[in-house]
Amino acid sequence: MRAGIGGISAALLMNDAGAQTNARLSPEKAAVVEQLRKELGNMLVRCPGDDTPTQADRKQQIEKSLNTVDPILVGKNIVFDVKWLEFIGPGKALSQQQFEAWRDRIDKVYNSYVELMGGTPRYGTKVLIDLQPRGSFVSTSNSAHAHTVRNLICFNKNYFQFQRILSDVAKHNSTDMTMMHELAHIFEANQMWSISREAILEPIMAFAMEHNRDIHYGSGSASQPLSWRPTKGDQHRMNRYNLAVEQYKKGTIKYYASAAGNHSNRDAVDLYLLGLVDKVGWDTYKKTFRSYTDKSFKPNIYTYEGTKDEKISDLPLRIRARDFFDRIEHFSGKPGVLRTLPDRGELLDRFFSPKVIEQNLKPISNNTEIIR
């Protein structure tokens, strides 16, 4: 018989390693939980606003959650912490059916990210979605707001936007932009192709929505006013890009003052990369991501020829970004394609501002060594 919601007093068994396991889980779900347990290991897995006073307490809390997790909280690649049960069931924010459908959609997003990028996240194959009473609205464990490098997404259940997420899931069958965004961060973290924390997430999310008819943002929010339906993928991509151009003209969009930070949610390069899909296609992006591991591209080696006063502190990230765009142009088979969007590459130029970057960052050779 299938276990009902909220039965936290699960029967516990001992596995071969002597650890407690949840007897109510199917073999497939038990394997997911055990893989997550293995990948989390003994690392400090803490969220902003964590309600445990010490690292030992936090580890004990996670162990208890994994040992008693309800089967409905376990997907194929993701596991929700037991604290999510507070919002699931009759009379609560989500019915069991609504939650399980949401969980399955998130798994679809995960699989689409694997298809696009050619591999699983760097730090493991399973993701824990935690819930805490304080801290940032949401963050990943790989962000500056947390203190670990494992696959952990943290939500603050008392932040006002949290209820908006649950409402969109219930009323609009949303997968939710916030969840998709943070999951994309899990894939992006510390990859050789990561040109910054935010400047590539729009196309990653777009791929998932265009390849799954039931994946969309929902009713939208202040930062995401447009609901994305996959049947209008091309139109939506260019709408988002054109919005960036319009905001640039009005002076309301912020560009990277530094390739490492100081961005707005609607970063220009993020939307530039989204619009570029219309010119180069998804296969170009797939080849670009894979080229970092299959060595199918020999990157240019850049040298910076500016004066000491002109040197930029985040130059390595600028070089990495330049390399990423070189790869897109190469795999598209269309020389000059980076400047074929309506703004003729102006948004891209802004990423490399001040102009001293573009003037003094010059290729000196073509080599198999990857600049990091």
SULSULNOR-V587854 format. One record per helix or strand of 2 or more residues. SS is the DSSP state (2 for helix, 1 for strand). FROM is the first residue (numbers start at 1). LEN is the number of residues. If there is no record, write none. Layout:
ss->SS from->FROM len->LEN
ss->SS from->FROM len->LEN
This chain:
ss->1 from->12 len->3
ss->1 from->20 len->3
ss->2 from->27 len->14
ss->2 from->55 len->14
ss->2 from->71 len->3
ss->1 from->78 len->3
ss->2 from->82 len->6
ss->2 from->96 len->22
ss->1 from->127 len->6
ss->1 from->138 len->3
ss->1 from->152 len->5
ss->2 from->160 len->13
ss->2 from->177 len->12
ss->2 from->201 len->10
ss->2 from->230 len->21
ss->2 from->268 len->13
ss->2 from->282 len->13
ss->1 from->300 len->5
ss->2 from->308 len->3
ss->2 from->315 len->18
ss->2 from->337 len->3
ss->2 from->346 len->6
ss->2 from->355 len->6
ss->1 from->361 len->6
